[in-house]
Amino acid sequence: MTEPEHAPADEDLDRYRALLTPEGQAILGELRGRDVTGAEALRLGTELRRRYPAGLVVDALGQQELRQRAAAKFTRAADMFFTRAGWEQASAEVVARHRAPRFAGTSTLVELCCGIGGDLVALAADRHVLAVDLDPVHLWMAEQNARAYGVAENVRTLRADVRDAPLAGADAVFVDPARRTGRGRLRTGESEPPLDWCTALPVEKVGIKAAPGLPHDAVPAGWELEFVAVDRDLKEAVAWSPALATARARATLLPGGHTLVALDGDAVAVRAPGEYLLDPSPAVTRAGAVEELARRIGAWKIDDRIAFLSVDRPVDTPFARTLRVLDSRPWNQKKLPALLRSLDVGSVDIRRRGLAGDVDALHRTFKLSGSLRATLVMTRVDDAPWGFVCVEP
Ligand SMILES: C[S@@+](CC[C@H](N)C(=O)[O-])C[C@H]1O[C@@H](n2cnc3c(N)ncnc32)[C@H](O)[C@@H]1O
């Protein structure tokens, strides 16, 4: 189905609703679990059109394709409804489930900008939620998706501009402002509604999802910023109002649920690199918790401004990737291919922090045939350009 990014369109809603009719359900049932992303889609489409209305087949195929893609975010994707923009912007289940318990003890929550309901399905598991969105298609999908997760009886939906949403009597608000409109992506730092509007909401307990690049001074004093990574991918920042805040800044790593808070403490020493290099999760760096991590594991810094840490023994921490150093020396690009060959390196990933360079061009200069898979770290040690050749411990 060709769809607008966010333009409220009731005629689009009718097309999605048709997927709930007996015929729509029959087609979706036949497509369930099928891969419709490749050439198979053509063959399936032709075959289905012999038995069902062509428009309905096209819409069902589009929905199955989104369900297939959304399986990376939702365990019940096969029973959910998505628009492309709604799926792309939706919070993944693992993130939404981590976030929802912060609202423990609240019985009535208003969710502003609920989209297709990625957060809603987790928020409504333990409380009543009024879900508000301007887009009737997203709102309808949020209802269907709440049903897919068995929480529909806790959900009421309201089609409205968030500025007109009734907040009287709400214990808490969660808002995930749009970072794109029907005309495309908004500029970095912009959202609809804007962050300033969200932080001024007249409710004490507020959570705001934001882009992971959110600067620390973008929220008022007393608010917490939580930076969330899933595996090594930094996904988002969440701003928690003082009534929900538990720290100044926090790094959260999912799916494990490990969290690290940025605390004030003794300065971490800067020393020459040891046998192991630690590459902190981007959530840890964004939260400003690198020094806290160093203090916890007894690591030191290799440069005042670079977020790599070092230790002399292998460390098992969820907050950083540990690399064993095979070679450590001042950066010398010319001698690098020979060095890698002498270390029996066959393939190399490049990790760059604090040192400029064209990674693709660099890759092309290596003609490697060794047996080791290595990580080449381009960085700075005590402000001097430095290279490490590392392997997994
Ligand atoms: C980022 S998405 C929400 C995603 C959602 N948290 C999820 O996990 O599925 C933002 C939503 O805000 C809605 N929106 C944007 N501006 C709005 C406004 N002024 N009033 C109500 N909804 C709005 C869009 O229609 C879109 O569905």
The ligand as an SDF file (V2000), in Angstrom:
LIG
                    3D

 27 29  0  0  0  0  0  0  0  0999 V2000
    7.9450    8.2930   16.8160 C   0  0  0  0  0  0  0  0  0  0  0  0
    6.2980    7.8890   16.4530 S   0  0  0  0  0  0  0  0  0  0  0  0
    5.8090    7.0390   17.9090 C   0  0  0  0  0  0  0  0  0  0  0  0
    6.3030    5.6130   17.9860 C   0  0  0  0  0  0  0  0  0  0  0  0
    5.8010    4.8410   19.1680 C   0  0  0  0  0  0  0  0  0  0  0  0
    6.4410    5.2010   20.4000 N   0  0  0  0  0  0  0  0  0  0  0  0
    5.9950    3.3530   18.9520 C   0  0  0  0  0  0  0  0  0  0  0  0
    6.8010    2.7350   19.6370 O   0  0  0  0  0  0  0  0  0  0  0  0
    5.2940    2.8060   18.0910 O   0  0  0  0  0  0  0  0  0  0  0  0
    5.5850    9.4730   16.5450 C   0  0  0  0  0  0  0  0  0  0  0  0
    4.0630    9.5860   16.3590 C   0  0  0  0  0  0  0  0  0  0  0  0
    3.7040   10.9270   16.6880 O   0  0  0  0  0  0  0  0  0  0  0  0
    2.5580   11.2810   15.9610 C   0  0  0  0  0  0  0  0  0  0  0  0
    2.4490   12.7490   16.0360 N   0  0  0  0  0  0  0  0  0  0  0  0
    3.3040   13.6750   15.5120 C   0  0  0  0  0  0  0  0  0  0  0  0
    2.9030   14.9080   15.8390 N   0  0  0  0  0  0  0  0  0  0  0  0
    1.7770   14.7700   16.5810 C   0  0  0  0  0  0  0  0  0  0  0  0
    0.9110   15.6880   17.2150 C   0  0  0  0  0  0  0  0  0  0  0  0
    1.1240   17.0060   17.1550 N   0  0  0  0  0  0  0  0  0  0  0  0
   -0.1540   15.2100   17.8820 N   0  0  0  0  0  0  0  0  0  0  0  0
   -0.3760   13.8640   17.9440 C   0  0  0  0  0  0  0  0  0  0  0  0
    0.4110   12.9580   17.3730 N   0  0  0  0  0  0  0  0  0  0  0  0
    1.4800   13.4010   16.6930 C   0  0  0  0  0  0  0  0  0  0  0  0
    2.8200   10.6840   14.5970 C   0  0  0  0  0  0  0  0  0  0  0  0
    1.5830   10.5040   13.9090 O   0  0  0  0  0  0  0  0  0  0  0  0
    3.5200    9.3670   14.9550 C   0  0  0  0  0  0  0  0  0  0  0  0
    2.5950    8.3080   14.9670 O   0  0  0  0  0  0  0  0  0  0  0  0
  1  2  1  0
  2  3  1  0
  2 10  1  0
  3  4  1  0
  4  5  1  0
  5  6  1  0
  5  7  1  0
  7  8  2  0
  7  9  1  0
 10 11  1  0
 11 12  1  0
 11 26  1  0
 12 13  1  0
 13 14  1  0
 13 24  1  0
 14 15  1  0
 14 23  1  0
 15 16  2  0
 16 17  1  0
 17 18  1  0
 17 23  2  0
 18 19  1  0
 18 20  2  0
 20 21  1  0
 21 22  2  0
 22 23  1  0
 24 25  1  0
 24 26  1  0
 26 27  1  0
M  CHG  2   2   1   9  -1
M  END
$$$$
